[in-house]
Amino acid sequence: MSEELTWMPAWQMRELIGKKELSCTEVTEHFLGRIEEHNPTLHAFEEVDWNGARAQAKSADAKVLAGEELGLLQGLPTSVKSHIRVEGLGVTGATGSTVSKWDDLCVERLRAAGAIIVGTNTMMGAGGGARMDPDRPGVFLPFNWQAEALSPWDTTRVPGWSSSGGAAAAVARLLPVTIGSDGGGSTRLPAAYSGVVGLHTSRGLIPHIDYEKPKMLLTASFGPLARDARDAALFTQAMAGPDGRDYVTLQTPTPDILSTIDDGVAGMKMAWSEEWGHAFRYATEKSPQLVDIARAAAFSLRSLGATVETTDEVWEDRAEHGTVRWTVEPAVYEAMVGTLTQPAQQVDPDLYQAQAESRGRNWEKFRRLFQEVDVVMSVTAQRTADTTDDWDANWSTRGPSFPGGSFAPVYCSHTMIFNWMGFPAVSVPCGFVDGLPVGLQIASWHGREDLVMRVARAFQQAFPRNERPPVS
């Protein structure tokens, strides 16, 4: 069953575990073997808890055999981005001890649902020791490619920033599902670069608290990376819901993402945006090819009974005011993503006011749009995965030449707006350019993960993409 298990959706594994036709230990050992085989090439994992994973699987099997009520993720192995805390494992970006003394709330939820926490995934720019240039904000010093994650499609290229290891592990099936984070596209863009589903969840859907370095996740989210949209929805459902320890999280009943995921898209109304009215300023020579593929994918949903029309609405782009200020709350964002060796930049009150007003205008445009349509779509990234040499140059020597003085607005040209708004958006694989994946982005109003995942699921079922990368 080895090859079949490698590519089997996690939700099917869960069904077999519930029927006692597959053991949690069998699943965990299989994927530990794949990590052992391929991680030396891909650098997808920062740390693997070999003994802990086996102990968790044994405990999960005992519950199955005892006839106890099983969790939504019973026996399914997963991993999290290295800045997400797992008790007893190292954590990227921590102050003081580098070993976490507690689980992040999303990890608590994963464990409570029966998942096996295998380890932590490489985080682009962190695990490899990349540092920002102290004299040029938003510009990085060269990356360490002996430690950074590499693309399973071409190991001379990157899997995307910054949930890099999670995306590489998911597409090469070192694990069925991994958990990333998204502060400007950091789940969706690696998903697009790597050819997997990646979900940025609504602001407050998945709770978070950091007892050591408190911060508010106003622009960032946690979310899954997986080859299968239903798998991504399954893990999102397990992590979602209110928690009184996080005063930013939604204190309302948990949305049901799974009950309608197989309902299809017949009767749904959808919009397509070429570039949000501003993203083409960051285009490359090959960008039209990627946009063409994503547009064709979006309009193919008409064949499933959806209405799809183009919107010419122009949303505002704030990147020219600097990367870290391209958000609703500059001070919060800078404190969250700034390096530990530099203080947060002082906030310009006039710029802050301009940002807040711009956000309000963009919000109103989306509010009107989502009164007319269920989802809006675009290409996820208008460039394919960069070579490691180009990646280095884009974040360093070429950085100051880009709008805002950094490569970040270029990289996040189609994704950052949904972090700014706090709306859910998912990237789903929709094709290839020169052998490299292209992603279709599907977004909706706040709290409507059910809609974006329903569309992603319908697209994958109607137009399956079963390509497997060379390193898998």
C-alpha positions in Angstrom: 0.0 0.0 0.0 3.1 2.2 0.1 2.6 4.2 -3.1 -1.1 4.4 -2.6 -0.7 5.8 0.9 1.8 8.4 -0.3 -0.8 10.1 -2.5 -4.0 9.2 -0.6 -5.9 12.3 0.6 -5.8 12.7 4.4 -9.6 12.6 4.7 -9.6 9.1 3.1 -6.9 8.0 5.5 -9.0 9.2 8.4 -12.0 7.1 7.1 -9.8 4.0 6.9 -8.4 4.6 10.4 -12.0 4.9 11.7 -12.8 1.5 10.1 -9.6 0.0 11.6 -8.4 -0.8 8.0 -5.3 1.4 8.5 -3.4 2.1 11.7 -2.1 5.5 12.9 1.3 3.9 13.4 1.3 2.6 9.8 0.5 6.1 8.5 3.1 7.8 10.7 5.9 5.4 9.9 5.2 5.7 6.2 5.6 9.5 6.2 8.5 9.5 8.6 10.2 7.3 6.0 9.4 9.8 3.3 10.8 12.6 5.4 14.0 10.6 6.0 14.4 9.9 2.3 13.7 13.3 0.8 14.3 16.0 3.5 18.1 15.9 3.0 17.4 17.2 -0.5 14.5 19.5 0.1 15.4 20.9 3.6 11.6 21.1 4.3 11.9 20.4 8.0 13.6 22.5 10.7 13.1 19.7 13.3 11.5 16.2 13.2 10.3 14.7 16.5 10.9 11.1 15.5 10.3 9.5 18.9 7.5 11.8 19.8 5.6 11.2 16.6 5.8 7.4 17.1 4.6 7.8 20.7 1.7 9.9 19.6 0.7 7.4 16.9 0.8 4.6 19.4 -1.5 6.5 21.7 -3.8 7.3 18.8 -4.0 3.6 17.9 -4.9 2.7 21.5 -7.9 5.0 21.3 -9.1 3.4 18.1 -8.7 -0.1 19.5 -10.5 0.9 22.7 -13.5 2.1 20.8 -13.2 5.7 22.1 -14.6 8.6 20.3 -12.1 9.6 17.6 -11.0 13.1 16.7 -11.6 14.7 13.3 -7.9 14.2 12.5 -7.3 11.0 14.3 -3.9 9.6 13.4 -3.1 12.0 10.7 0.5 13.3 10.8 1.2 17.0 10.2 3.8 19.6 10.9 3.8 23.4 11.5 5.9 26.3 10.4 8.9 26.8 12.6 7.6 30.0 14.3 4.5 28.2 15.5 5.1 26.8 19.0 5.2 23.1 19.7 6.0 22.2 23.3 9.5 20.7 23.5 10.6 21.7 20.0 12.6 24.6 18.8 10.8 27.8 17.7 12.1 30.3 15.3 12.0 34.0 16.4 11.7 33.2 20.1 13.4 35.4 22.7 15.4 33.7 25.5 15.1 29.9 25.2 14.7 28.5 21.7 12.7 25.5 23.0 9.0 26.2 23.4 7.4 25.5 26.8 3.9 25.4 25.4 1.8 24.6 22.3 0.4 27.4 20.2 -3.4 27.4 20.3 -3.6 25.9 16.8 -1.3 23.1 17.9 -3.6 22.5 20.9 -6.5 22.2 18.5 -4.6 19.8 16.2 -3.7 17.6 19.1 -7.2 17.6 20.5 -8.5 16.5 17.1 -6.1 13.5 17.1 -3.4 14.8 14.8 0.2 13.6 15.1 2.6 16.5 15.4 5.7 15.3 13.5 7.8 18.4 13.7 8.4 21.9 12.3 8.9 23.1 8.8 11.6 25.4 7.5 10.6 29.1 7.4 12.1 31.0 4.5 14.6 33.6 5.8 14.6 32.2 9.3 15.9 28.6 9.5 18.6 29.5 7.0 19.8 32.4 9.2 18.9 35.1 6.7 19.2 38.6 8.1 17.9 42.0 7.0 20.3 44.7 5.9 20.4 47.1 8.9 20.9 50.1 6.5 18.2 49.1 4.0 14.7 48.3 5.4 13.0 45.4 3.6 16.3 44.2 2.0 17.8 40.9 3.0 21.4 39.7 3.1 22.1 36.6 1.1 20.2 33.4 2.0 21.8 30.1 3.1 20.7 27.6 0.5 22.3 24.7 2.5 19.5 25.2 5.0 16.6 26.9 3.2 13.8 24.8 1.7 14.1 24.0 -2.1 11.4 23.4 -4.7 10.6 19.7 -5.4 9.9 20.7 -9.0 13.4 22.1 -9.4 15.9 22.2 -6.6 17.6 25.2 -8.1 14.4 27.2 -7.3 12.5 28.3 -4.2 9.2 26.9 -3.0 8.0 30.4 -2.0 8.2 32.7 1.0 7.7 32.1 3.9 5.9 28.9 4.5 8.5 27.4 2.3 9.2 24.0 4.0 5.5 23.3 4.5 4.8 23.9 0.8 7.7 21.7 -0.3 6.6 18.9 2.2 3.0 19.0 1.0 3.6 18.9 -2.7 6.2 16.1 -2.4 4.0 14.4 0.1 6.4 14.1 2.9 3.2 14.7 4.9 -0.4 14.9 3.7 -1.0 18.4 5.3 1.2 21.0 6.8 0.4 24.3 8.7 1.7 27.6 7.5 1.1 31.3 8.2 0.1 34.1 5.9 1.0 37.8 6.6 1.0 39.0 3.0 0.6 35.8 1.0 3.0 33.5 2.9 0.7 30.5 2.7 -0.9 31.2 -0.7 2.3 32.2 -2.5 4.3 29.1 -1.6 1.1 27.1 -2.5 1.1 28.7 -5.9 4.9 28.3 -6.4 4.8 24.7 -5.3 1.5 23.5 -6.8 -0.7 22.9 -3.7 -3.7 24.3 -2.0 -2.9 27.0 0.5 -5.5 28.9 2.6 -5.3 32.3 4.3 -8.0 32.3 6.9 -10.3 35.2 8.0 -8.9 37.5 10.7 -9.7 35.9 14.0 -10.9 32.5 12.7 -8.0 30.5 14.2 -6.9 31.8 17.6 -3.4 32.6 18.6 -1.6 33.9 21.7 2.2 34.2 22.4 2.8 34.5 26.1 6.5 35.4 25.5 6.1 38.0 22.8 2.5 39.2 22.7 1.1 40.6 19.5 -2.2 40.9 17.6 -2.6 39.0 14.4 -4.5 41.7 12.5 -2.9 41.0 9.1 -1.7 37.4 9.5 -3.3 34.0 9.8 -2.6 30.4 10.3 -3.8 28.0 7.6 -3.1 24.6 5.9 -1.1 23.6 2.8 -2.2 20.3 1.1 -2.5 18.8 -2.3 -6.3 18.2 -1.7 -8.8 21.0 -1.0 -10.9 18.8 1.3 -7.8 18.0 3.3 -7.2 21.7 3.8 -10.8 22.3 4.8 -10.6 19.4 7.3 -7.6 20.8 9.1 -9.0 24.3 9.0 -12.2 23.1 10.7 -10.1 21.4 13.4 -8.2 24.6 14.2 -11.1 27.1 13.9 -13.3 28.6 16.6 -13.3 31.0 19.5 -10.9 30.9 22.4 -11.2 33.3 25.3 -7.4 33.6 25.7 -7.2 35.5 22.4 -9.0 38.8 22.4 -8.7 39.2 18.6 -10.3 35.9 17.7 -13.9 35.7 16.8 -16.1 35.0 19.8 -18.9 33.5 17.8 -19.8 29.9 16.9 -17.3 28.1 14.7 -18.3 28.2 11.0 -19.0 24.9 9.4 -16.6 24.6 6.5 -17.1 20.9 5.7 -20.9 20.4 5.4 -21.2 22.2 2.1 -17.7 21.5 0.6 -19.1 18.9 -1.9 -22.1 21.0 -2.9 -20.5 22.2 -6.2 -20.7 25.7 -7.6 -23.9 25.6 -9.7 -25.8 28.8 -9.2 -22.9 30.6 -7.5 -21.9 34.1 -8.7 -18.2 34.9 -9.2 -16.0 37.8 -10.3 -12.6 37.7 -12.0 -10.0 40.5 -11.5 -7.1 40.8 -13.8 -4.9 42.7 -11.4 -6.9 44.5 -8.7 -6.4 47.7 -10.7 -2.7 48.0 -9.8 -0.8 44.7 -9.8 0.5 44.8 -13.4 3.0 47.5 -12.4 4.9 44.5 -10.8 4.5 42.2 -13.8 7.3 40.3 -15.6 7.6 39.3 -19.2 6.0 36.0 -18.5 3.2 37.3 -16.2 0.6 37.4 -19.0 1.0 33.6 -19.4 0.3 33.0 -15.8 -2.7 35.4 -15.8 -4.1 33.7 -19.0 -3.9 30.3 -17.3 -5.6 31.5 -14.1 -8.3 33.4 -16.1 -9.1 30.3 -18.1 -9.3 28.3 -14.9 -11.7 30.8 -13.3 -14.0 31.0 -16.4 -14.0 27.2 -16.7 -16.2 27.2 -13.6 -19.0 28.4 -15.9 -19.1 24.8 -17.2 -20.0 23.7 -13.7 -23.0 26.1 -13.5 -21.4 29.2 -12.0 -21.8 32.7 -13.3 -18.3 34.3 -13.9 -17.9 37.9 -15.0 -14.9 40.3 -15.0 -14.8 43.2 -12.6 -12.9 46.3 -13.5 -12.9 47.7 -10.0 -9.7 49.4 -9.0 -8.4 48.8 -5.5 -5.8 51.0 -3.9 -2.2 49.9 -3.7 -0.1 51.3 -0.8 3.2 49.6 -1.6 4.8 52.8 -2.7 4.8 53.9 1.0 7.1 51.0 2.0 6.6 47.3 2.5 6.0 47.2 6.3 3.5 50.1 6.1 1.5 48.4 3.4 -1.0 47.2 6.0 -3.8 48.5 8.1 -1.8 48.7 11.3 1.8 49.6 10.6 3.1 49.5 14.1 1.5 46.2 14.9 2.8 44.7 11.6 6.3 46.0 12.1 6.5 44.6 15.7 5.2 41.3 14.4 7.6 40.7 11.5 10.5 43.0 12.4 13.9 41.4 13.1 14.8 40.8 16.8 18.0 42.9 16.3 16.1 46.1 15.2 13.5 48.2 16.9 10.2 48.8 15.2 10.2 51.9 13.0 8.5 55.0 14.3 5.1 55.4 12.9 4.3 58.5 10.8 0.9 59.7 12.1 0.0 61.2 8.7 0.9 58.0 6.9 -1.0 56.0 9.5 -4.1 58.1 8.8 -3.7 57.7 5.1 -3.4 54.0 5.4 -6.5 53.7 7.5 -8.5 55.8 5.1 -7.2 53.8 2.1 -8.2 50.6 3.9 -11.7 52.0 4.5 -12.1 52.8 0.8 -10.9 49.3 -0.2 -13.2 47.7 2.3 -16.2 49.6 1.0 -15.4 48.4 -2.6 -15.3 44.8 -1.4 -18.4 45.2 0.6 -20.3 46.3 -2.5 -18.7 43.6 -4.6 -19.6 40.8 -2.2 -23.2 41.9 -2.2 -23.3 40.9 -5.8 -21.0 37.9 -6.0 -20.0 35.0 -3.7 -16.3 34.9 -4.6 -13.7 37.0 -6.5 -10.8 35.3 -8.3 -7.4 36.3 -9.6 -4.0 34.7 -10.3 -2.2 34.0 -7.0 1.3 35.0 -8.2 2.1 36.6 -11.5 5.5 35.0 -11.6 6.7 31.4 -11.3 9.2 30.1 -8.7 12.4 32.0 -8.8 15.9 30.5 -9.0 17.8 30.8 -5.8 20.2 33.2 -7.6 17.3 35.4 -8.7 15.7 35.2 -5.2 18.9 36.4 -3.6 19.2 39.3 -6.0 15.5 40.3 -5.8 15.7 40.6 -2.0 19.1 42.2 -1.9 20.8 44.0 -4.8 17.6 44.6 -6.8 15.5 45.3 -3.8 15.8 49.1 -3.6 14.8 49.4 -7.3 11.3 48.0 -6.7 8.3 50.1 -5.7 8.5 50.6 -2.0 12.2 49.8 -2.0 11.7 46.0 -1.6 10.8 42.9 -3.6 7.9 42.2 -1.2 5.2 44.3 -3.0 6.2 42.6 -6.2 6.0 39.1 -4.7 2.7 39.9 -2.9 1.1 41.9 -5.8 -2.1 39.9 -5.8 -2.3 38.5 -2.3 -1.5 41.3 0.3 -4.9 43.0 -0.2 -6.7 40.1 1.6 -4.4 40.4 4.6 -5.1 44.0 4.7 -8.9 43.3 4.7 -8.7 40.2 6.8 -10.7 38.2 4.2 -10.2 34.5 3.4 -8.4 33.6 0.2 -7.2 30.2 -1.1 -4.8 29.3 -3.8 -5.5 26.2 -5.8 -3.2 24.7 -8.6 -4.5 25.5 -12.1 -1.7 24.9 -14.5 2.0 25.2 -15.4 4.3 27.6 -17.2 7.7 26.2 -18.3 7.1 23.2 -16.0 6.4 25.4 -12.9 3.1 25.6 -11.1 0.5 28.4 -11.4 -2.1 29.2 -8.8 -5.7 30.4 -9.0 -6.7 32.6 -6.0 -10.3 32.5 -4.7 -11.4 35.0 -2.1 -14.6 35.9 -0.3 -16.1 38.0 2.5 -14.9 37.7 6.1 -15.8 34.3 7.6 -16.8 32.7 4.3 -14.1 29.9 4.2 -17.0 27.6 3.3 -17.4 29.4 0.0 -13.8 29.6 -1.0 -13.1 26.0 -0.1 -16.3 24.8 -1.8 -15.1 26.5 -5.1 -11.6 25.1 -4.7 -13.0 21.6 -4.1 -15.3 21.8 -7.1 -12.5 23.0 -9.3 -10.2 20.2 -8.2 -12.9 17.6 -8.7 -13.7 18.8 -12.2 -10.2 19.6 -13.4 -7.9 17.3 -11.4 -4.1 18.0 -11.5 -2.2 14.9 -10.6 1.3 16.0 -11.6 4.0 14.9 -9.2 7.3 16.7 -8.8 10.6 15.0 -9.6 11.6 15.0 -6.0 8.8 12.9 -4.5 
